[in-house]
Amino acid sequence: MFSLHTLLRFPFLTEISMKTLLISAALGLPLFSIGAAADEVPTVQLLMKEGHVIPETLEVPANTKFRLEVKNEGPGSVEFESGPLKKEVVIAQGTTKTLVIQPLKPGSYKFHDDFHQKSGQGSLVAK
């Protein structure tokens, strides 16, 4: 918390901005918020279970940043891996990991479970 003495040392602050700072500090209010921007990122879910990926084809928004929640219901660990997406993460049984995927051009992006390569294949289709 800033003291009044500390705030007065900044001459570039106008009277209005100083009042805003003082009131915000006194009430414990933030001067800005990043929460709204984080909520606007869509989330899609993927389940990995018994060596299979559910669904095998997952439609995602093209040209839009999104979160991919990967849940592993087991048994055992899985490894979500995708060369085209440049993602690789090991997920323990019973846990969920969230990956942030940067905007994708329209198209298909393959991924697989590196621990179950024969049955754990899938793709993200950006539309």
ChimeraX attribute file (.defattr): number of C-alpha atoms within 10 A of each C-alpha:
attribute: neighborCount
match mode: 1-to-1
recipient: residues
	/A:1	7
	/A:2	10
	/A:3	9
	/A:4	10
	/A:5	8
	/A:6	9
	/A:7	13
	/A:8	11
	/A:9	9
	/A:10	10
	/A:11	9
	/A:12	9
	/A:13	13
	/A:14	10
	/A:15	10
	/A:16	9
	/A:17	11
	/A:18	17
	/A:19	12
	/A:20	13
	/A:21	18
	/A:22	16
	/A:23	12
	/A:24	13
	/A:25	15
	/A:26	11
	/A:27	9
	/A:28	10
	/A:29	11
	/A:30	9
	/A:31	9
	/A:32	6
	/A:33	8
	/A:34	7
	/A:35	8
	/A:36	8
	/A:37	8
	/A:38	8
	/A:39	9
	/A:40	10
	/A:41	12
	/A:42	13
	/A:43	16
	/A:44	14
	/A:45	14
	/A:46	17
	/A:47	16
	/A:48	25
	/A:49	19
	/A:50	15
	/A:51	22
	/A:52	20
	/A:53	25
	/A:54	16
	/A:55	15
	/A:56	19
	/A:57	17
	/A:58	17
	/A:59	14
	/A:60	22
	/A:61	17
	/A:62	16
	/A:63	13
	/A:64	15
	/A:65	17
	/A:66	20
	/A:67	17
	/A:68	17
	/A:69	16
	/A:70	20
	/A:71	22
	/A:72	26
	/A:73	19
	/A:74	18
	/A:75	13
	/A:76	14
	/A:77	21
	/A:78	26
	/A:79	19
	/A:80	22
	/A:81	19
	/A:82	18
	/A:83	11
	/A:84	10
	/A:85	14
	/A:86	9
	/A:87	13
	/A:88	16
	/A:89	16
	/A:90	15
	/A:91	20
	/A:92	17
	/A:93	16
	/A:94	13
	/A:95	12
	/A:96	17
	/A:97	15
	/A:98	14
	/A:99	15
	/A:100	13
	/A:101	15
	/A:102	13
	/A:103	14
	/A:104	20
	/A:105	14
	/A:106	13
	/A:107	11
	/A:108	18
	/A:109	18
	/A:110	16
	/A:111	24
	/A:112	23
	/A:113	24
	/A:114	19
	/A:115	16
	/A:116	16
	/A:117	13
	/A:118	11
	/A:119	15
	/A:120	22
	/A:121	21
	/A:122	20
	/A:123	18
	/A:124	19
	/A:125	18
	/A:126	18
	/A:127	14
